[in-house]
């Protein structure tokens, strides 16, 4: 279950868990944002869907150092990568039928494992 907490229409927090949170909105999936050079995606909830607006990336500070980026969250990164290929509904269907459609599950599982590795590499790259 994916739930979001809003600050107005801006997505403030994302919750991936089994428990229904009071005053949080349940969503089917979180789409991956476009990568636009020099822009930072900002997540909003409008008309029942997650949408992105893009703001200018932060510039260097007065002492000529770049502002540090917001650290990536491993779980959110993996989920975003998996969503590039599978919607939440598709993923749940595959998991429910893992015993009857073993080949389809193996393909999904291999993809999910590759997403985990890619997320680890992305987060490690961000640290340097």
Backbone as XML, in Angstrom:
<?xml version="1.0"?>
<chain id="A" units="angstrom">
  <residue number="1" name="UNK">
    <atom name="N" x="0.845" y="-1.162" z="0.000"/>
    <atom name="CA" x="0.000" y="0.000" z="0.000"/>
    <atom name="C" x="0.901" y="1.238" z="0.000"/>
  </residue>
  <residue number="2" name="UNK">
    <atom name="N" x="0.582" y="2.182" z="-0.879"/>
    <atom name="CA" x="1.312" y="3.446" z="-0.932"/>
    <atom name="C" x="0.358" y="4.546" z="-0.502"/>
  </residue>
  <residue number="3" name="UNK">
    <atom name="N" x="0.812" y="5.365" z="0.440"/>
    <atom name="CA" x="0.007" y="6.488" z="0.907"/>
    <atom name="C" x="0.875" y="7.740" z="0.903"/>
  </residue>
  <residue number="4" name="UNK">
    <atom name="N" x="0.214" y="8.883" z="0.693"/>
    <atom name="CA" x="0.942" y="10.138" z="0.689"/>
    <atom name="C" x="0.316" y="11.113" z="1.672"/>
  </residue>
  <residue number="5" name="UNK">
    <atom name="N" x="1.154" y="11.976" z="2.218"/>
    <atom name="CA" x="0.711" y="13.044" z="3.106"/>
    <atom name="C" x="0.985" y="14.345" z="2.364"/>
  </residue>
  <residue number="6" name="UNK">
    <atom name="N" x="0.011" y="15.232" z="2.361"/>
    <atom name="CA" x="0.119" y="16.459" z="1.585"/>
    <atom name="C" x="0.350" y="17.686" z="2.450"/>
  </residue>
  <residue number="7" name="UNK">
    <atom name="N" x="0.999" y="18.657" z="1.851"/>
    <atom name="CA" x="1.107" y="20.009" z="2.385"/>
    <atom name="C" x="0.427" y="20.865" z="1.326"/>
  </residue>
  <residue number="8" name="UNK">
    <atom name="N" x="-0.873" y="21.085" z="1.488"/>
    <atom name="CA" x="-1.671" y="21.708" z="0.430"/>
    <atom name="C" x="-1.873" y="20.672" z="-0.663"/>
  </residue>
  <residue number="9" name="UNK">
    <atom name="N" x="-1.282" y="20.926" z="-1.844"/>
    <atom name="CA" x="-1.328" y="19.933" z="-2.921"/>
    <atom name="C" x="0.054" y="19.321" z="-3.164"/>
  </residue>
  <residue number="10" name="UNK">
    <atom name="N" x="1.046" y="19.805" z="-2.458"/>
    <atom name="CA" x="2.407" y="19.292" z="-2.597"/>
    <atom name="C" x="2.579" y="18.033" z="-1.740"/>
  </residue>
  <residue number="11" name="UNK">
    <atom name="N" x="3.170" y="16.998" z="-2.315"/>
    <atom name="CA" x="3.413" y="15.760" z="-1.580"/>
    <atom name="C" x="4.540" y="16.006" z="-0.586"/>
  </residue>
  <residue number="12" name="UNK">
    <atom name="N" x="4.225" y="15.799" z="0.683"/>
    <atom name="CA" x="5.189" y="16.044" z="1.756"/>
    <atom name="C" x="5.925" y="14.763" z="2.144"/>
  </residue>
  <residue number="13" name="UNK">
    <atom name="N" x="5.175" y="13.650" z="2.236"/>
    <atom name="CA" x="5.740" y="12.386" z="2.698"/>
    <atom name="C" x="5.088" y="11.235" z="1.949"/>
  </residue>
  <residue number="14" name="UNK">
    <atom name="N" x="5.879" y="10.183" z="1.691"/>
    <atom name="CA" x="5.369" y="8.958" z="1.068"/>
    <atom name="C" x="5.533" y="7.839" z="2.076"/>
  </residue>
  <residue number="15" name="UNK">
    <atom name="N" x="4.490" y="7.022" z="2.228"/>
    <atom name="CA" x="4.512" y="5.896" z="3.167"/>
    <atom name="C" x="4.259" y="4.606" z="2.398"/>
  </residue>
  <residue number="16" name="UNK">
    <atom name="N" x="5.180" y="3.656" z="2.510"/>
    <atom name="CA" x="5.030" y="2.323" z="1.930"/>
    <atom name="C" x="4.838" y="1.372" z="3.100"/>
  </residue>
  <residue number="17" name="UNK">
    <atom name="N" x="3.642" y="0.895" z="3.308"/>
    <atom name="CA" x="3.411" y="0.001" z="4.431"/>
    <atom name="C" x="2.063" y="-0.673" z="4.335"/>
  </residue>
  <residue number="18" name="UNK">
    <atom name="N" x="1.767" y="-1.481" z="5.325"/>
    <atom name="CA" x="0.528" y="-2.263" z="5.330"/>
    <atom name="C" x="-0.597" y="-1.581" z="6.087"/>
  </residue>
  <residue number="19" name="UNK">
    <atom name="N" x="-0.262" y="-0.647" z="6.975"/>
    <atom name="CA" x="-1.265" y="-0.022" z="7.831"/>
    <atom name="C" x="-1.839" y="1.225" z="7.179"/>
  </residue>
  <residue number="20" name="UNK">
    <atom name="N" x="-3.148" y="1.356" z="7.249"/>
    <atom name="CA" x="-3.827" y="2.548" z="6.741"/>
    <atom name="C" x="-3.605" y="3.677" z="7.724"/>
  </residue>
  <residue number="21" name="UNK">
    <atom name="N" x="-3.059" y="4.808" z="7.234"/>
    <atom name="CA" x="-2.806" y="5.970" z="8.080"/>
    <atom name="C" x="-3.970" y="6.946" z="7.953"/>
  </residue>
  <residue number="22" name="UNK">
    <atom name="N" x="-4.383" y="7.476" z="9.088"/>
    <atom name="CA" x="-5.480" y="8.414" z="9.114"/>
    <atom name="C" x="-5.074" y="9.726" z="8.450"/>
  </residue>
  <residue number="23" name="UNK">
    <atom name="N" x="-5.938" y="10.272" z="7.621"/>
    <atom name="CA" x="-5.742" y="11.530" z="6.892"/>
    <atom name="C" x="-4.618" y="11.466" z="5.862"/>
  </residue>
  <residue number="24" name="UNK">
    <atom name="N" x="-4.248" y="10.276" z="5.429"/>
    <atom name="CA" x="-3.297" y="10.106" z="4.344"/>
    <atom name="C" x="-4.089" y="9.632" z="3.134"/>
  </residue>
  <residue number="25" name="UNK">
    <atom name="N" x="-3.577" y="9.857" z="1.944"/>
    <atom name="CA" x="-4.269" y="9.491" z="0.706"/>
    <atom name="C" x="-3.588" y="8.270" z="0.105"/>
  </residue>
  <residue number="26" name="UNK">
    <atom name="N" x="-4.374" y="7.259" z="-0.214"/>
    <atom name="CA" x="-3.831" y="6.055" z="-0.833"/>
    <atom name="C" x="-3.726" y="6.273" z="-2.337"/>
  </residue>
  <residue number="27" name="UNK">
    <atom name="N" x="-2.576" y="5.909" z="-2.910"/>
    <atom name="CA" x="-2.362" y="6.020" z="-4.353"/>
    <atom name="C" x="-1.915" y="4.672" z="-4.896"/>
  </residue>
  <residue number="28" name="UNK">
    <atom name="N" x="-2.179" y="4.447" z="-6.193"/>
    <atom name="CA" x="-1.813" y="3.173" z="-6.812"/>
    <atom name="C" x="-0.311" y="3.056" z="-7.058"/>
  </residue>
  <residue number="29" name="UNK">
    <atom name="N" x="0.292" y="4.166" z="-7.488"/>
    <atom name="CA" x="1.715" y="4.119" z="-7.798"/>
    <atom name="C" x="2.298" y="5.523" z="-7.768"/>
  </residue>
  <residue number="30" name="UNK">
    <atom name="N" x="3.604" y="5.575" z="-7.704"/>
    <atom name="CA" x="4.342" y="6.829" z="-7.772"/>
    <atom name="C" x="5.110" y="6.796" z="-9.092"/>
  </residue>
  <residue number="31" name="UNK">
    <atom name="N" x="4.743" y="7.647" z="-10.059"/>
    <atom name="CA" x="5.465" y="7.618" z="-11.333"/>
    <atom name="C" x="6.880" y="8.171" z="-11.176"/>
  </residue>
  <residue number="32" name="UNK">
    <atom name="N" x="7.751" y="7.753" z="-12.052"/>
    <atom name="CA" x="9.111" y="8.275" z="-12.049"/>
    <atom name="C" x="9.117" y="9.629" z="-12.749"/>
  </residue>
  <residue number="33" name="UNK">
    <atom name="N" x="9.853" y="10.595" z="-12.206"/>
    <atom name="CA" x="9.905" y="11.899" z="-12.864"/>
    <atom name="C" x="10.828" y="11.863" z="-14.076"/>
  </residue>
  <residue number="34" name="UNK">
    <atom name="N" x="10.641" y="12.833" z="-14.972"/>
    <atom name="CA" x="11.559" y="12.998" z="-16.094"/>
    <atom name="C" x="12.870" y="13.547" z="-15.551"/>
  </residue>
  <residue number="35" name="UNK">
    <atom name="N" x="13.950" y="13.255" z="-16.223"/>
    <atom name="CA" x="15.232" y="13.837" z="-15.847"/>
    <atom name="C" x="15.487" y="15.006" z="-16.788"/>
  </residue>
  <residue number="36" name="UNK">
    <atom name="N" x="15.418" y="16.212" z="-16.242"/>
    <atom name="CA" x="15.629" y="17.422" z="-17.023"/>
    <atom name="C" x="16.867" y="18.123" z="-16.459"/>
  </residue>
  <residue number="37" name="UNK">
    <atom name="N" x="17.897" y="18.286" z="-17.278"/>
    <atom name="CA" x="19.127" y="18.920" z="-16.784"/>
    <atom name="C" x="18.848" y="20.306" z="-16.180"/>
  </residue>
  <residue number="38" name="UNK">
    <atom name="N" x="19.416" y="20.537" z="-15.000"/>
    <atom name="CA" x="19.259" y="21.825" z="-14.337"/>
    <atom name="C" x="17.932" y="22.010" z="-13.623"/>
  </residue>
  <residue number="39" name="UNK">
    <atom name="N" x="17.090" y="20.980" z="-13.612"/>
    <atom name="CA" x="15.777" y="21.073" z="-12.978"/>
    <atom name="C" x="15.636" y="19.992" z="-11.905"/>
  </residue>
  <residue number="40" name="UNK">
    <atom name="N" x="14.828" y="20.293" z="-10.898"/>
    <atom name="CA" x="14.547" y="19.363" z="-9.815"/>
    <atom name="C" x="13.044" y="19.076" z="-9.824"/>
  </residue>
  <residue number="41" name="UNK">
    <atom name="N" x="12.632" y="17.783" z="-9.843"/>
    <atom name="CA" x="11.202" y="17.481" z="-9.824"/>
    <atom name="C" x="10.596" y="17.705" z="-8.439"/>
  </residue>
  <residue number="42" name="UNK">
    <atom name="N" x="9.402" y="18.290" z="-8.415"/>
    <atom name="CA" x="8.654" y="18.489" z="-7.180"/>
    <atom name="C" x="7.314" y="17.791" z="-7.372"/>
  </residue>
  <residue number="43" name="UNK">
    <atom name="N" x="6.952" y="16.915" z="-6.418"/>
    <atom name="CA" x="5.777" y="16.065" z="-6.543"/>
    <atom name="C" x="4.529" y="16.752" z="-5.992"/>
  </residue>
  <residue number="44" name="UNK">
    <atom name="N" x="3.445" y="16.704" z="-6.787"/>
    <atom name="CA" x="2.144" y="17.250" z="-6.390"/>
    <atom name="C" x="1.066" y="16.195" z="-6.593"/>
  </residue>
  <residue number="45" name="UNK">
    <atom name="N" x="-0.045" y="16.357" z="-5.878"/>
    <atom name="CA" x="-1.205" y="15.478" z="-6.028"/>
    <atom name="C" x="-2.348" y="16.331" z="-6.564"/>
  </residue>
  <residue number="46" name="UNK">
    <atom name="N" x="-2.729" y="16.074" z="-7.811"/>
    <atom name="CA" x="-3.795" y="16.854" z="-8.449"/>
    <atom name="C" x="-4.721" y="15.929" z="-9.220"/>
  </residue>
  <residue number="47" name="UNK">
    <atom name="N" x="-6.010" y="16.180" z="-9.097"/>
    <atom name="CA" x="-7.029" y="15.409" z="-9.824"/>
    <atom name="C" x="-6.860" y="13.899" z="-9.640"/>
  </residue>
  <residue number="48" name="UNK">
    <atom name="N" x="-6.502" y="13.502" z="-8.414"/>
    <atom name="CA" x="-6.400" y="12.083" z="-8.086"/>
    <atom name="C" x="-5.143" y="11.400" z="-8.593"/>
  </residue>
  <residue number="49" name="UNK">
    <atom name="N" x="-4.135" y="12.175" z="-8.998"/>
    <atom name="CA" x="-2.909" y="11.567" z="-9.518"/>
    <atom name="C" x="-1.683" y="12.356" z="-9.067"/>
  </residue>
  <residue number="50" name="UNK">
    <atom name="N" x="-0.546" y="11.671" z="-9.067"/>
    <atom name="CA" x="0.732" y="12.304" z="-8.774"/>
    <atom name="C" x="1.236" y="12.955" z="-10.064"/>
  </residue>
  <residue number="51" name="UNK">
    <atom name="N" x="1.613" y="14.225" z="-9.976"/>
    <atom name="CA" x="2.199" y="14.938" z="-11.111"/>
    <atom name="C" x="3.464" y="15.643" z="-10.627"/>
  </residue>
  <residue number="52" name="UNK">
    <atom name="N" x="4.319" y="15.985" z="-11.559"/>
    <atom name="CA" x="5.555" y="16.679" z="-11.214"/>
    <atom name="C" x="5.581" y="18.062" z="-11.845"/>
  </residue>
  <residue number="53" name="UNK">
    <atom name="N" x="6.145" y="18.999" z="-11.110"/>
    <atom name="CA" x="6.520" y="20.294" z="-11.645"/>
    <atom name="C" x="8.023" y="20.368" z="-11.451"/>
  </residue>
  <residue number="54" name="UNK">
    <atom name="N" x="8.675" y="21.137" z="-12.288"/>
    <atom name="CA" x="10.135" y="21.174" z="-12.259"/>
    <atom name="C" x="10.618" y="22.571" z="-11.901"/>
  </residue>
  <residue number="55" name="UNK">
    <atom name="N" x="11.492" y="22.625" z="-10.893"/>
    <atom name="CA" x="12.056" y="23.882" z="-10.425"/>
    <atom name="C" x="13.535" y="23.915" z="-10.786"/>
  </residue>
  <residue number="56" name="UNK">
    <atom name="N" x="14.082" y="25.115" z="-10.815"/>
    <atom name="CA" x="15.511" y="25.257" z="-11.081"/>
    <atom name="C" x="16.305" y="24.539" z="-9.991"/>
  </residue>
  <residue number="57" name="UNK">
    <atom name="N" x="17.373" y="23.875" z="-10.393"/>
    <atom name="CA" x="18.253" y="23.207" z="-9.434"/>
    <atom name="C" x="18.974" y="24.276" z="-8.613"/>
  </residue>
  <residue number="58" name="UNK">
    <atom name="N" x="19.266" y="23.987" z="-7.338"/>
    <atom name="CA" x="19.968" y="24.964" z="-6.503"/>
    <atom name="C" x="21.334" y="25.318" z="-7.094"/>
  </residue>
  <residue number="59" name="UNK">
    <atom name="N" x="21.713" y="26.565" z="-6.926"/>
    <atom name="CA" x="23.003" y="27.019" z="-7.428"/>
    <atom name="C" x="24.047" y="26.951" z="-6.321"/>
  </residue>
  <residue number="60" name="UNK">
    <atom name="N" x="25.272" y="27.281" z="-6.679"/>
    <atom name="CA" x="26.354" y="27.270" z="-5.701"/>
    <atom name="C" x="26.102" y="28.331" z="-4.634"/>
  </residue>
  <residue number="61" name="UNK">
    <atom name="N" x="26.582" y="28.077" z="-3.429"/>
    <atom name="CA" x="26.444" y="29.028" z="-2.331"/>
    <atom name="C" x="27.484" y="30.135" z="-2.460"/>
  </residue>
  <residue number="62" name="UNK">
    <atom name="N" x="27.432" y="31.128" z="-1.571"/>
    <atom name="CA" x="28.351" y="32.263" z="-1.615"/>
    <atom name="C" x="29.815" y="31.848" z="-1.507"/>
  </residue>
  <residue number="63" name="UNK">
    <atom name="N" x="30.108" y="30.777" z="-0.799"/>
    <atom name="CA" x="31.509" y="30.353" z="-0.660"/>
    <atom name="C" x="31.918" y="29.372" z="-1.763"/>
  </residue>
  <residue number="64" name="UNK">
    <atom name="N" x="31.177" y="29.390" z="-2.861"/>
    <atom name="CA" x="31.490" y="28.620" z="-4.075"/>
    <atom name="C" x="31.412" y="27.104" z="-3.888"/>
  </residue>
  <residue number="65" name="UNK">
    <atom name="N" x="30.648" y="26.644" z="-2.926"/>
    <atom name="CA" x="30.411" y="25.207" z="-2.796"/>
    <atom name="C" x="28.978" y="24.942" z="-3.212"/>
  </residue>
  <residue number="66" name="UNK">
    <atom name="N" x="28.759" y="23.791" z="-3.783"/>
    <atom name="CA" x="27.408" y="23.439" z="-4.180"/>
    <atom name="C" x="26.603" y="23.056" z="-2.951"/>
  </residue>
  <residue number="67" name="UNK">
    <atom name="N" x="25.307" y="23.346" z="-3.011"/>
    <atom name="CA" x="24.448" y="22.893" z="-1.926"/>
    <atom name="C" x="24.315" y="21.387" z="-2.057"/>
  </residue>
  <residue number="68" name="UNK">
    <atom name="N" x="24.298" y="20.690" z="-0.952"/>
    <atom name="CA" x="24.233" y="19.231" z="-1.003"/>
    <atom name="C" x="22.851" y="18.777" z="-1.418"/>
  </residue>
  <residue number="69" name="UNK">
    <atom name="N" x="22.779" y="17.763" z="-2.292"/>
    <atom name="CA" x="21.477" y="17.256" z="-2.730"/>
    <atom name="C" x="20.772" y="16.526" z="-1.594"/>
  </residue>
  <residue number="70" name="UNK">
    <atom name="N" x="19.470" y="16.398" z="-1.743"/>
    <atom name="CA" x="18.694" y="15.650" z="-0.770"/>
    <atom name="C" x="19.058" y="14.178" z="-0.923"/>
  </residue>
  <residue number="71" name="UNK">
    <atom name="N" x="19.399" y="13.496" z="0.172"/>
    <atom name="CA" x="19.786" y="12.088" z="0.057"/>
    <atom name="C" x="18.644" y="11.240" z="-0.491"/>
  </residue>
  <residue number="72" name="UNK">
    <atom name="N" x="19.006" y="10.280" z="-1.330"/>
    <atom name="CA" x="18.010" y="9.364" z="-1.884"/>
    <atom name="C" x="17.599" y="8.353" z="-0.829"/>
  </residue>
  <residue number="73" name="UNK">
    <atom name="N" x="16.364" y="7.965" z="-0.863"/>
    <atom name="CA" x="15.864" y="6.909" z="0.005"/>
    <atom name="C" x="15.896" y="5.608" z="-0.797"/>
  </residue>
  <residue number="74" name="UNK">
    <atom name="N" x="16.526" y="4.588" z="-0.240"/>
    <atom name="CA" x="16.686" y="3.311" z="-0.946"/>
    <atom name="C" x="15.337" y="2.723" z="-1.370"/>
  </residue>
  <residue number="75" name="UNK">
    <atom name="N" x="14.390" y="2.635" z="-0.438"/>
    <atom name="CA" x="13.091" y="2.027" z="-0.749"/>
    <atom name="C" x="12.342" y="2.778" z="-1.833"/>
  </residue>
  <residue number="76" name="UNK">
    <atom name="N" x="12.331" y="4.102" z="-1.747"/>
    <atom name="CA" x="11.651" y="4.913" z="-2.752"/>
    <atom name="C" x="12.331" y="4.774" z="-4.111"/>
  </residue>
  <residue number="77" name="UNK">
    <atom name="N" x="13.652" y="4.705" z="-4.098"/>
    <atom name="CA" x="14.386" y="4.566" z="-5.350"/>
    <atom name="C" x="14.089" y="3.229" z="-6.006"/>
  </residue>
  <residue number="78" name="UNK">
    <atom name="N" x="14.121" y="2.156" z="-5.238"/>
    <atom name="CA" x="13.816" y="0.826" z="-5.781"/>
    <atom name="C" x="12.391" y="0.819" z="-6.331"/>
  </residue>
  <residue number="79" name="UNK">
    <atom name="N" x="11.449" y="1.347" z="-5.568"/>
    <atom name="CA" x="10.052" y="1.361" z="-6.014"/>
    <atom name="C" x="9.912" y="2.142" z="-7.325"/>
  </residue>
  <residue number="80" name="UNK">
    <atom name="N" x="10.555" y="3.293" z="-7.406"/>
    <atom name="CA" x="10.480" y="4.089" z="-8.625"/>
    <atom name="C" x="11.038" y="3.347" z="-9.829"/>
  </residue>
  <residue number="81" name="UNK">
    <atom name="N" x="12.133" y="2.632" z="-9.623"/>
    <atom name="CA" x="12.724" y="1.854" z="-10.710"/>
    <atom name="C" x="11.800" y="0.704" z="-11.130"/>
  </residue>
  <residue number="82" name="UNK">
    <atom name="N" x="11.218" y="0.017" z="-10.181"/>
    <atom name="CA" x="10.296" y="-1.081" z="-10.502"/>
    <atom name="C" x="9.091" y="-0.540" z="-11.261"/>
  </residue>
  <residue number="83" name="UNK">
    <atom name="N" x="8.602" y="0.643" z="-10.885"/>
    <atom name="CA" x="7.425" y="1.228" z="-11.537"/>
    <atom name="C" x="7.665" y="1.607" z="-12.984"/>
  </residue>
  <residue number="84" name="UNK">
    <atom name="N" x="8.947" y="1.685" z="-13.391"/>
    <atom name="CA" x="9.216" y="1.961" z="-14.805"/>
    <atom name="C" x="8.701" y="0.829" z="-15.691"/>
  </residue>
  <residue number="85" name="UNK">
    <atom name="N" x="8.640" y="-0.378" z="-15.126"/>
    <atom name="CA" x="8.211" y="-1.544" z="-15.918"/>
    <atom name="C" x="6.876" y="-2.122" z="-15.452"/>
  </residue>
  <residue number="86" name="UNK">
    <atom name="N" x="6.624" y="-2.127" z="-14.144"/>
    <atom name="CA" x="5.419" y="-2.744" z="-13.588"/>
    <atom name="C" x="4.609" y="-1.721" z="-12.792"/>
  </residue>
  <residue number="87" name="UNK">
    <atom name="N" x="3.301" y="-1.699" z="-13.036"/>
    <atom name="CA" x="2.442" y="-0.901" z="-12.164"/>
    <atom name="C" x="2.275" y="-1.679" z="-10.856"/>
  </residue>
  <residue number="88" name="UNK">
    <atom name="N" x="1.748" y="-1.025" z="-9.837"/>
    <atom name="CA" x="1.519" y="-1.707" z="-8.565"/>
    <atom name="C" x="0.569" y="-2.880" z="-8.760"/>
  </residue>
  <residue number="89" name="UNK">
    <atom name="N" x="-0.489" y="-2.689" z="-9.543"/>
    <atom name="CA" x="-1.455" y="-3.767" z="-9.782"/>
    <atom name="C" x="-0.804" y="-4.961" z="-10.472"/>
  </residue>
  <residue number="90" name="UNK">
    <atom name="N" x="0.051" y="-4.688" z="-11.460"/>
    <atom name="CA" x="0.744" y="-5.781" z="-12.157"/>
    <atom name="C" x="1.666" y="-6.532" z="-11.204"/>
  </residue>
  <residue number="91" name="UNK">
    <atom name="N" x="2.375" y="-5.779" z="-10.374"/>
    <atom name="CA" x="3.294" y="-6.397" z="-9.427"/>
    <atom name="C" x="2.534" y="-7.286" z="-8.438"/>
  </residue>
  <residue number="92" name="UNK">
    <atom name="N" x="1.430" y="-6.787" z="-7.907"/>
    <atom name="CA" x="0.638" y="-7.584" z="-6.961"/>
    <atom name="C" x="0.078" y="-8.840" z="-7.621"/>
  </residue>
  <residue number="93" name="UNK">
    <atom name="N" x="-0.351" y="-8.722" z="-8.880"/>
    <atom name="CA" x="-0.878" y="-9.893" z="-9.598"/>
    <atom name="C" x="0.203" y="-10.961" z="-9.757"/>
  </residue>
  <residue number="94" name="UNK">
    <atom name="N" x="1.398" y="-10.528" z="-10.108"/>
    <atom name="CA" x="2.507" y="-11.483" z="-10.266"/>
    <atom name="C" x="2.826" y="-12.152" z="-8.937"/>
  </residue>
  <residue number="95" name="UNK">
    <atom name="N" x="2.845" y="-11.381" z="-7.871"/>
    <atom name="CA" x="3.146" y="-11.957" z="-6.554"/>
    <atom name="C" x="2.058" y="-12.931" z="-6.113"/>
  </residue>
  <residue number="96" name="UNK">
    <atom name="N" x="0.794" y="-12.607" z="-6.399"/>
    <atom name="CA" x="-0.302" y="-13.515" z="-6.025"/>
    <atom name="C" x="-0.222" y="-14.839" z="-6.781"/>
  </residue>
  <residue number="97" name="UNK">
    <atom name="N" x="0.275" y="-14.777" z="-8.017"/>
    <atom name="CA" x="0.283" y="-15.964" z="-8.879"/>
    <atom name="C" x="1.678" y="-16.579" z="-9.014"/>
  </residue>
  <residue number="98" name="UNK">
    <atom name="N" x="2.534" y="-16.303" z="-8.058"/>
    <atom name="CA" x="3.921" y="-16.756" z="-8.169"/>
    <atom name="C" x="4.049" y="-18.275" z="-8.261"/>
  </residue>
  <residue number="99" name="UNK">
    <atom name="N" x="3.128" y="-19.016" z="-7.660"/>
    <atom name="CA" x="3.201" y="-20.480" z="-7.708"/>
    <atom name="C" x="2.632" y="-21.050" z="-9.009"/>
  </residue>
  <residue number="100" name="UNK">
    <atom name="N" x="1.676" y="-20.343" z="-9.615"/>
    <atom name="CA" x="1.050" y="-20.852" z="-10.835"/>
    <atom name="C" x="1.708" y="-20.308" z="-12.104"/>
  </residue>
  <residue number="101" name="UNK">
    <atom name="N" x="2.393" y="-19.188" z="-12.004"/>
    <atom name="CA" x="3.083" y="-18.592" z="-13.153"/>
    <atom name="C" x="4.540" y="-18.331" z="-12.773"/>
  </residue>
  <residue number="102" name="UNK">
    <atom name="N" x="5.244" y="-19.430" z="-12.517"/>
    <atom name="CA" x="6.614" y="-19.349" z="-12.006"/>
    <atom name="C" x="7.553" y="-18.607" z="-12.956"/>
  </residue>
  <residue number="103" name="UNK">
    <atom name="N" x="7.398" y="-18.811" z="-14.251"/>
    <atom name="CA" x="8.290" y="-18.164" z="-15.217"/>
    <atom name="C" x="8.107" y="-16.639" z="-15.200"/>
  </residue>
  <residue number="104" name="UNK">
    <atom name="N" x="6.857" y="-16.195" z="-15.143"/>
    <atom name="CA" x="6.572" y="-14.760" z="-15.073"/>
    <atom name="C" x="7.118" y="-14.167" z="-13.766"/>
  </residue>
  <residue number="105" name="UNK">
    <atom name="N" x="6.960" y="-14.921" z="-12.667"/>
    <atom name="CA" x="7.490" y="-14.451" z="-11.390"/>
    <atom name="C" x="9.007" y="-14.348" z="-11.428"/>
  </residue>
  <residue number="106" name="UNK">
    <atom name="N" x="9.681" y="-15.336" z="-12.032"/>
    <atom name="CA" x="11.148" y="-15.311" z="-12.103"/>
    <atom name="C" x="11.629" y="-14.095" z="-12.889"/>
  </residue>
  <residue number="107" name="UNK">
    <atom name="N" x="10.943" y="-13.753" z="-13.979"/>
    <atom name="CA" x="11.325" y="-12.571" z="-14.766"/>
    <atom name="C" x="11.131" y="-11.298" z="-13.937"/>
  </residue>
  <residue number="108" name="UNK">
    <atom name="N" x="9.995" y="-11.212" z="-13.246"/>
    <atom name="CA" x="9.737" y="-10.058" z="-12.376"/>
    <atom name="C" x="10.791" y="-9.975" z="-11.274"/>
  </residue>
  <residue number="109" name="UNK">
    <atom name="N" x="11.069" y="-11.094" z="-10.626"/>
    <atom name="CA" x="12.007" y="-11.114" z="-9.508"/>
    <atom name="C" x="13.410" y="-10.715" z="-9.957"/>
  </residue>
  <residue number="110" name="UNK">
    <atom name="N" x="13.835" y="-11.185" z="-11.119"/>
    <atom name="CA" x="15.153" y="-10.806" z="-11.646"/>
    <atom name="C" x="15.196" y="-9.303" z="-11.909"/>
  </residue>
  <residue number="111" name="UNK">
    <atom name="N" x="14.113" y="-8.755" z="-12.447"/>
    <atom name="CA" x="14.048" y="-7.309" z="-12.699"/>
    <atom name="C" x="14.098" y="-6.536" z="-11.377"/>
  </residue>
  <residue number="112" name="UNK">
    <atom name="N" x="13.338" y="-6.988" z="-10.378"/>
    <atom name="CA" x="13.321" y="-6.316" z="-9.076"/>
    <atom name="C" x="14.717" y="-6.339" z="-8.442"/>
  </residue>
  <residue number="113" name="UNK">
    <atom name="N" x="15.410" y="-7.454" z="-8.546"/>
    <atom name="CA" x="16.769" y="-7.550" z="-8.004"/>
    <atom name="C" x="17.715" y="-6.599" z="-8.736"/>
  </residue>
  <residue number="114" name="UNK">
    <atom name="N" x="17.537" y="-6.456" z="-10.055"/>
    <atom name="CA" x="18.390" y="-5.521" z="-10.799"/>
    <atom name="C" x="18.075" y="-4.081" z="-10.392"/>
  </residue>
  <residue number="115" name="UNK">
    <atom name="N" x="16.813" y="-3.802" z="-10.067"/>
    <atom name="CA" x="16.432" y="-2.464" z="-9.592"/>
    <atom name="C" x="17.082" y="-2.171" z="-8.240"/>
  </residue>
  <residue number="116" name="UNK">
    <atom name="N" x="17.147" y="-3.179" z="-7.384"/>
    <atom name="CA" x="17.791" y="-2.997" z="-6.080"/>
    <atom name="C" x="19.272" y="-2.665" z="-6.255"/>
  </residue>
  <residue number="117" name="UNK">
    <atom name="N" x="19.920" y="-3.365" z="-7.160"/>
    <atom name="CA" x="21.334" y="-3.104" z="-7.404"/>
    <atom name="C" x="21.530" y="-1.712" z="-8.005"/>
  </residue>
  <residue number="118" name="UNK">
    <atom name="N" x="20.665" y="-1.340" z="-8.961"/>
    <atom name="CA" x="20.762" y="-0.015" z="-9.561"/>
    <atom name="C" x="20.547" y="1.079" z="-8.509"/>
  </residue>
  <residue number="119" name="UNK">
    <atom name="N" x="19.602" y="0.868" z="-7.598"/>
    <atom name="CA" x="19.350" y="1.845" z="-6.528"/>
    <atom name="C" x="20.575" y="1.987" z="-5.636"/>
  </residue>
  <residue number="120" name="UNK">
    <atom name="N" x="21.205" y="0.867" z="-5.281"/>
    <atom name="CA" x="22.423" y="0.924" z="-4.464"/>
    <atom name="C" x="23.508" y="1.741" z="-5.173"/>
  </residue>
  <residue number="121" name="UNK">
    <atom name="N" x="23.668" y="1.500" z="-6.476"/>
    <atom name="CA" x="24.685" y="2.224" z="-7.237"/>
    <atom name="C" x="24.360" y="3.716" z="-7.332"/>
  </residue>
  <residue number="122" name="UNK">
    <atom name="N" x="23.088" y="4.049" z="-7.558"/>
    <atom name="CA" x="22.683" y="5.455" z="-7.634"/>
    <atom name="C" x="22.948" y="6.180" z="-6.315"/>
  </residue>
  <residue number="123" name="UNK">
    <atom name="N" x="22.608" y="5.531" z="-5.218"/>
    <atom name="CA" x="22.802" y="6.151" z="-3.903"/>
    <atom name="C" x="24.293" y="6.286" z="-3.597"/>
  </residue>
  <residue number="124" name="UNK">
    <atom name="N" x="25.062" y="5.273" z="-3.941"/>
    <atom name="CA" x="26.511" y="5.339" z="-3.725"/>
    <atom name="C" x="27.130" y="6.455" z="-4.563"/>
  </residue>
  <residue number="125" name="UNK">
    <atom name="N" x="26.667" y="6.573" z="-5.808"/>
    <atom name="CA" x="27.165" y="7.619" z="-6.704"/>
    <atom name="C" x="26.833" y="9.009" z="-6.149"/>
  </residue>
  <residue number="126" name="UNK">
    <atom name="N" x="25.668" y="9.156" z="-5.560"/>
    <atom name="CA" x="25.263" y="10.453" z="-5.002"/>
    <atom name="C" x="26.156" y="10.860" z="-3.830"/>
  </residue>
  <residue number="127" name="UNK">
    <atom name="N" x="26.669" y="9.883" z="-3.098"/>
    <atom name="CA" x="27.526" y="10.177" z="-1.948"/>
    <atom name="C" x="28.858" y="10.788" z="-2.361"/>
  </residue>
  <residue number="128" name="UNK">
    <atom name="N" x="29.278" y="10.527" z="-3.600"/>
    <atom name="CA" x="30.609" y="10.983" z="-4.043"/>
    <atom name="C" x="30.526" y="12.167" z="-4.927"/>
  </residue>
</chain>
